[in-house]
Amino acid sequence: MLRPGQSIELLKELHILTRDGKLNQDSRRKLKQVYHLCNFIEPLLNERLARQDTLTLVDHGAGKSYLGFILYDLFLKTQSGAHIFGIETRDNLVEKSRELAVRLGFERMTFLNATVAESIDAVTLPARIDIVTALHACNTATDDAIQFALAKQAHHIVLVPCCQAEVAAVLRRHKNESFGKTPLSEIWRHPIHTREFGAQLTNVLRCLQLESHGYAVTVTELVGWEHSLKNELIIATRSGTPRRNARERLRQILIELNLQELDARFLGTP
């Protein structure tokens, strides 16, 4: 499964390979998932590099920076104008990523200790970013990543949303009121349905939000359901032409489902 020229030391440091250079079943599955995601991102990298000599990618909620390191190793270490920024709030993970980048000679990787929201105004980041990724950024961190991408006029956005509870909480809080307003409230009457519908609705609202800002959006599966329940992959590419009715449909959904208190989240501008 290893690619030609891939850093064996990196894969050992990321615990994808054992110290004797072997793959166990769990790490084989992990590497397969990362490769699968890279297959979606590689065309976006190539599209940018075909147009310009530089490329900036920001990975939000980077964790151990599996994605950033493997993208750099596979596609960007020979691209002198490419730079990857990893955003993470856990001190120990940021420091370990910095140490690993130095040890491997990955000079064009920078790691910031910041929340996604804080990174929007971070002076260490460029005013514009080419590609923004956020994989399993918990709760509203994915929404903050969207705001970051809009503020930085990103050309491409790659999201794997995770456990956003805000919409479900608002649905739950106004449940009795919604019963008298719309029969659609039956969709989230039971608590488990509130959670599941809230998660799906959140991603629908995110897609409309992106379309209203001039992005073409594709939604697909990241990996098979047998590997992960947090499986939705949203890829947005800036076209510059907003979908004509996206903002109005977004507004109507918020009104219909009694979610107007989230107007600032989904209708606000960066």
N, C-alpha and C positions, 0 to 999 in steps of 0.2 A: 504493500500500500504506500510505501514511501516514494516521494517524487525525486527525480534526478537532481542532484545538487542540494538537496534539503539538508539542513544542519542537524546532524545526529545529536550533537551536544544540546541544542535547543530542545529537541523532543525528550531528551532525558531530563532536562531541567523542569520541563512542564509535566513530567511524570507520565508522558504518553509512551515513552520507551522505558523499559527497566534499565538498571545500571549496566546489565550485560547486553543491552541493545535489542531486547526482544519485546514483542507486543503481546500483552495478555488480552483476554476477550473484552474486558471492560475498556481498556485503552484503545483497542481496535475499533470499538463502537464510537468512542469519543472522537477519534481521528476521522472516522468516516463522516460524522456529523459536521466537523469543522471543514473538511474538504467540500462537503455538500454546500455549505454556506459560501465558501470561497468560490464555488462555481457560479453563484449568483453575483458575487461582487467583482470577480475578475473582468467581466465585460464592461463594468462601470469604470474600473481603473483604466482599461484600454481606451475607452471612449475619451476620457479626460486627457490621457497622455498623447492621444492622436491629435489633440487640438492645442496642446501647450506643453512646455518643457517641465513645468512644476506640477505638483499634486499635493494637496493637504487632505488628510483623513483624520477625523476625530472619532474615537471610540468611547462612548459614554458607558459608565458602569463597567469599566474594563475588567474588574476583578484581578485575576492573575495574568490578564492580557494575552490569553491564548490566541484570540483572533488577531490582534495587532501584530504579535510576534510572527505568526505563521504567514500572514499577508506580506509582511516585510520580507521574510525569508524567501517566500516563493516568488514574489512578483516585484518587490520594490528595492531590494538591496543593491541592485545594479542601476537604479534610476536615481541619479544624483540630485534631482530636483524634488524628490518625493519625501514627505515627512509625515509621520504618524504621531498623533497625540492621544495618550490614554488618560481618561478622567476617572478617578476613583477616590472614594472617601476614606478607605481604610489605610492608615499610615503604613502598616507592615507590608501590605501588598504593593503600595506605591514604591516603597523603598526597595523591595525585592525586585520589582520590575526594572527600576533604575539600575540596580547592581547587575542584573542579568544583561541588560542592553549594553552596558559598558564591557562586561566580560566577553560578549559575543562580537563586539565591535559594531553594533547596530547604532551608529552615531546619529541617525536621523529619526530617533524615537525619543519623545519627551513625555514625561508622566507628571500629572498635576494632581495634587491632593485638594479636591474641591467637589462640591455637589454639582449636579448638572446645571441647576439654576445659577449658581455662583459663577460657573465657567462662561456664561454669556458675556460677562463684563471683565473677564480675566485679561489683563494686559499682555500676558505671555502668549496668548493665542492671536492668530492673524484676524484681520477684520472680516475676511471672507474665507470660507472653507469649501472645498470641492465635494467631499463625501462625509456624511455623518452616519454613524452606526450606533445602535443602542440595542443590545441583546439582553433580554430578561432584566431590564432596568425596572426595579420594583415600583409598584403603585403609580404615583403621578410623575416619576422620573422620566418615563417615556414621553409624557406630555411636555415636560421641560425640555427634553431632547428635540421635540418638534419645534418648540419656541426658539431653541438655540439654532436649529437649522434654518428657520425662517429669518432670524436676525442676521445670520451669516450668509444668507443667500446661497445656500448649498445647492449644488447641481443634482446630487443624488442623496436619498435618505433610505437607510435600510433598518427596519425595526422588527424585532421579535418581542412583542408586548408581553408583560407579565403582571398578573394579579393586581390590576387596578381596581381599587375598592371604592373610589370616590363616587362614581355614578351609581353603583349599587346602594351605597349609603344614602344618597339623596332619594333614590326610588323608595327605599325602606322608610325613610323619615316622612315622606309625603304619601304613603300608601293609602291611608284612609281617605285622604282628600282626593286622591286619584280615582278611587272607586266610584265616586260620584261624578267624576268628570269624563271618564272614557272607559268603555268595556275592554280596551286594550290592557287595562291594569290587571286583568286576569293572567296575563303573560308572566307577571312577576308577583302573583299573590302568595305563592309558597316560598319560604326562605331559600331553598336550594335553587329555585327558578330565579329569584331575585339576584342571587350571586351569578348564576350562569348567564342570564339575560343581560345583567349589568356589564359583564365582561365583553360580551359580543357587541352590545350597543356602544360601549366605549370605543371599540375599534372602528365601528361604522362612523361614529362622529369624528374620529381622527382622520379617516379617509376623506370625508366631506370637507373637513378643515383644510387638508392639504390640497384638495382639488380647488377649493375656493381661493387658494393662494397661487394657483397656476402650476400645479404639479399633476402629471399623469400618474395614476396609482395602479399598481398590480398587487393583488392579494393571493397568496398561495400557501401551500404547506412547506414547512422547513424540512421536517423529516417525518417518517411514518408515525402514526399515532402510538405504535407499540413502544416507541422510544421516549416520547414526551407529550404531555397534555398541553403544555404551553408551546403550541406548534405553529401558530400563525405567523407568516412572514409578509410584511408590508414593504414594498419597494416603490419609492416615489421619485420621479424624474422631473426636473423643472422644465416646463414647456414655455412658460412666460404668458400663457393664455389661460386665465381662470375658467373653470367649467361654469357656464353661464348661470345655472340655477343652484349651484352647490351651496352657496351661503344661505340662500333663502330656504332650501330644503333642510339645512342644518338648523336654522332658526325655528322652522315649523315643527321639527321633531322635538326640540327642547320644549316648545310650548305644549305640544300634544301630550308629551309624557311627563309634564309638570316638573321640568328640569331647568326652569329659567334661571335659577341661582348659579347655574354653570355657564351662563352666557360669557362671562369673562374668560373662562377656561377655553372655550371652543370658538368664540366669535371675536375675542379680543385680538389685537394686532401687536406684534412684538415692538 
